[in-house]
Amino acid sequence: MRLATALYRRLLRLLPELARFGTVGAAGYVTQVVVTNLLWWGTELPTLVGQGAGTLLATLVAFLGNRFWTFGHRARTGLMREYARFFVMNGIGIALQLGCVGVAVYVLGFSGPLATNIAGNIIGVGLGTLFRFWSYRTWVFPEHSPVPTPQEEHA
């Protein structure tokens, strides 16, 4: 019973961060889709330029939203450090998503639209999102370090 109570209390502490993280992710997704489509259909830029610009802008929206809202109460460890780690963790999240598609197609032999969508856009995005949430909390936007007491400094 103690374990269940402890897990419940931890979940209650995580829920506000999870809700903000999901909201920021949705804003990033909408940004990516809108910008990409505006560039695809509103200009004569190459398709990959539109996709790249949309993704880059969405990543910036996600970084700013997570830094100042989702994890705004956490330690500030320097903009460039956080930005670099954020992009590395996003790269790993993308690799997880691509890895799920790769396993589905090249290992399991599932190459149809349904299978690749399940692998990439459900399982891959799900695993990537879990990894991002955990890694942002752990490495990008860590908790404040407790200030050592004078006795601890001299120990």
Order of alpha helices (4+ residues) and beta strands (2+ residues): alpha-alpha-alpha-alpha-alpha-alpha
